[in-house]
Every structure is written in C-alpha cells, then in structure tokens.
Amino acid sequence: MDANALFKISYGLFVLSANDGKKDNACIINTLQQVSSDPLMVTVAVNKSNYTHDIIDKTGLFTASVISEAANFELFKRFGFQSGKSVDKFENFPHYLRAVNKTLAVTEGTCAYISAEVVKKLDLGSHTLFAAKVEEAKILSDTPPATYAYYHANIKPKAETKKETGKTIWRCKICGYEYEGEDLPDDFVCPICKHGKIDFEKV
Ligand SMILES: Cc1cc2nc3c(=O)[nH]c(=O)nc-3n(C[C@H](O)[C@H](O)[C@H](O)COP(=O)(O)O)c2cc1C
C-alpha cells in the first residue's frame, strides 16, 4: 500500500470553534464536507485528543470558518499548534463575530462561516465524525478558499535545512514537527498535530 496516495485527496481548511460555557476555543481541521442538501448537513471529523472535540461532544454546537488564501501562518499556529486545554486561543485575538448559536466565527483570513448543530455522532477510533444540521451560513469575502495543497505550498513556512548533527531527523509532513532518533516508534503520534508515523518522513 502506498499511503502517500491519500495525500492526493483535496481538502479545504477550517477554523472549527466551540464554546464550553466559560471559554471559546477552536482548532484547525481539514475534514469538513457538505453531505446532504435537504436537510442541509455537514460532517466534521475531530481527533478525540482535541479539546474542541470534547466541547462539541458535550454541547453539540460549532461554527466552521472557511480559511481563505489570505490567511497567514499565525492563524494556523494560534488555532492548530496548541491546545485550548492549556491556553486561551482567543486572548488578544479580536477578529471574530459571535454566531447565532453563540460559537465564534473567525473573520480574518477566512471567506465564509457555517454554524451547525450535531444530530449524529460516529466513533471512528482516533476521531469522532459529527454530522450536523446547518443553522446559519454567511459569506465574508471574495478571496478564494485555501486548499490543503495551497497551505503546504504557500502558507506553511518551508522547513529549514538542519545543520549536520549526525542524528536522523523524522519530520511531520503535516505540521513540520521534527523528531530526532534513528527509529520512529510505530505508535508515535505528533505532539503538535496528532498525526501518526505514516505522516512522517526521514530527512
Ligand atoms: C493544517 C492542519 C490541519 C489539521 N487538521 C485536523 C483535522 O482535520 N482534524 C483534527 O482533529 N485536527 C486537525 N489538526 C490538528 C488540530 O488543529 C490541533 O491538534 C489543535 O491544536 C487542537 O486544538 P484543541 O485541543 O484546542 O482543540 C490540524 C492542524 C493543522 C495545522
């Protein structure tokens, strides 16, 4: 099997937000799809180790902001490279509006938002698939939405060439995290973006 074939799948990118009753939180996902038109439904697949997962599991409410080609890497660092379990991701971040369902839509580096209420959940092992009915949707700008391929080519900083240390480096193809060591354990999970060994390359 060539698992690299899965990198040929095209995805959009989204800031997925939820509110735990006290605090707003959000993470970056590439796993949102429209799956029906009547009723209008979307699905999102969220890793169980994400704090956003736990909030959506509890409240059943979220807003997904569609990331545009105007987004900068800071947006990905803020929402995709740290967890709301330990930081307040919306601290000093004024670029949002509150949707009708009380979750936040990000208004900078995005071109639309979709608010939805979960109607079904499916346990998929590492992730939960939430199927949700769209309750509100709005276009924010005419800038084209960013694809995952666009993010890798134009937004994610190019990996620096490491000085020769004599040690083997394994780099996460998703977020760029580097692991030093001859062998990467089979059960290794990227501490930043939670992707497994299959998404690492030897550099
Ligand atoms: C480009 C990119 C794509 C990502 N895609 C997903 C995804 O589809 N599903 C997911 O659960 N996490 C995804 N992540 C990882 C989460 O955004 C990340 O683990 C985040 O820190 C979780 O934050 P939280 O614990 O506050 O929810 C992605 C991260 C990046 C940078």
Ligand as a Chemical Component Dictionary entry (heavy atoms), coordinates in Angstrom:
data_LIG
# 
_chem_comp.id                   LIG 
_chem_comp.type                 NON-POLYMER 
_chem_comp.pdbx_formal_charge   0 
_chem_comp.three_letter_code    LIG 
# 
loop_
_chem_comp_atom.comp_id 
_chem_comp_atom.atom_id 
_chem_comp_atom.alt_atom_id 
_chem_comp_atom.type_symbol 
_chem_comp_atom.charge 
_chem_comp_atom.model_Cartn_x 
_chem_comp_atom.model_Cartn_y 
_chem_comp_atom.model_Cartn_z 
_chem_comp_atom.pdbx_ordinal 
LIG C1  C1  C 0 -3.143 22.168 8.667  1  
LIG C2  C2  C 0 -3.734 21.448 9.849  2  
LIG C3  C3  C 0 -4.798 20.570 9.660  3  
LIG C4  C4  C 0 -5.384 19.891 10.747 4  
LIG N1  N1  N 0 -6.439 19.058 10.537 5  
LIG C5  C5  C 0 -7.069 18.465 11.593 6  
LIG C6  C6  C 0 -8.262 17.661 11.397 7  
LIG O1  O1  O 0 -8.765 17.502 10.272 8  
LIG N2  N2  N 0 -8.846 17.081 12.492 9  
LIG C7  C7  C 0 -8.330 17.267 13.750 10 
LIG O2  O2  O 0 -8.895 16.731 14.700 11 
LIG N3  N3  N 0 -7.209 18.019 13.980 12 
LIG C8  C8  C 0 -6.573 18.631 12.923 13 
LIG N4  N4  N 0 -5.460 19.408 13.121 14 
LIG C9  C9  C 0 -4.872 19.493 14.474 15 
LIG C10 C10 C 0 -5.579 20.447 15.456 16 
LIG O3  O3  O 0 -5.903 21.691 14.865 17 
LIG C11 C11 C 0 -4.624 20.668 16.647 18 
LIG O4  O4  O 0 -4.336 19.430 17.262 19 
LIG C12 C12 C 0 -5.144 21.682 17.667 20 
LIG O5  O5  O 0 -4.040 22.128 18.428 21 
LIG C13 C13 C 0 -6.194 21.127 18.623 22 
LIG O6  O6  O 0 -6.578 22.173 19.495 23 
LIG P1  P1  P 0 -7.603 21.971 20.729 24 
LIG O7  O7  O 0 -7.014 20.925 21.640 25 
LIG O8  O8  O 0 -7.679 23.320 21.363 26 
LIG O9  O9  O 0 -8.911 21.534 20.140 27 
LIG C14 C14 C 0 -4.866 20.095 12.052 28 
LIG C15 C15 C 0 -3.797 21.004 12.255 29 
LIG C16 C16 C 0 -3.244 21.675 11.167 30 
LIG C17 C17 C 0 -2.098 22.642 11.411 31 
# 
loop_
_chem_comp_bond.comp_id 
_chem_comp_bond.atom_id_1 
_chem_comp_bond.atom_id_2 
_chem_comp_bond.value_order 
_chem_comp_bond.pdbx_ordinal 
LIG C1  C2  SING 1  
LIG C2  C3  SING 2  
LIG C2  C16 DOUB 3  
LIG C3  C4  DOUB 4  
LIG C4  N1  SING 5  
LIG C4  C14 SING 6  
LIG N1  C5  DOUB 7  
LIG C5  C6  SING 8  
LIG C5  C8  SING 9  
LIG C6  O1  DOUB 10 
LIG C6  N2  SING 11 
LIG N2  C7  SING 12 
LIG C7  O2  DOUB 13 
LIG C7  N3  SING 14 
LIG N3  C8  DOUB 15 
LIG C8  N4  SING 16 
LIG N4  C9  SING 17 
LIG N4  C14 SING 18 
LIG C9  C10 SING 19 
LIG C10 O3  SING 20 
LIG C10 C11 SING 21 
LIG C11 O4  SING 22 
LIG C11 C12 SING 23 
LIG C12 O5  SING 24 
LIG C12 C13 SING 25 
LIG C13 O6  SING 26 
LIG O6  P1  SING 27 
LIG P1  O7  DOUB 28 
LIG P1  O8  SING 29 
LIG P1  O9  SING 30 
LIG C14 C15 DOUB 31 
LIG C15 C16 SING 32 
LIG C16 C17 SING 33 
# 
